[in-house]
Amino acid sequence: MELNKIEIVTDHKYLQIRELTDTGGYHRRVLSPDMDVSGEASEIQETAEKVWTNEVKDAYAKQKEEGEKNRPEFLRG
């Protein structure tokens, strides 16, 4: 697959990745600020390093923690 597009979305700076497949279609995926991008293409790594500041990572972690606290017990995992 070939990297086609990187979009930065929401206050948490998710990276929406669009890649061109060998068949001419698209494959899409989303990377969040708590993910390891060391195995990604250099352009993705550079974008993550630029936009995933400590402030963004901390806000994401806090939001994720709050979301987990508010989930029903049977959905926690």
Secondary structure, DSSP 8 states (H G I E B T S, - for coil): -EEEEEEEETTTTEEEEEEE-TTS-EEEEEE-TTS--TTS-HHHHHHHHHH--HHHHHHHHHHHHHHHHHS-GGG--
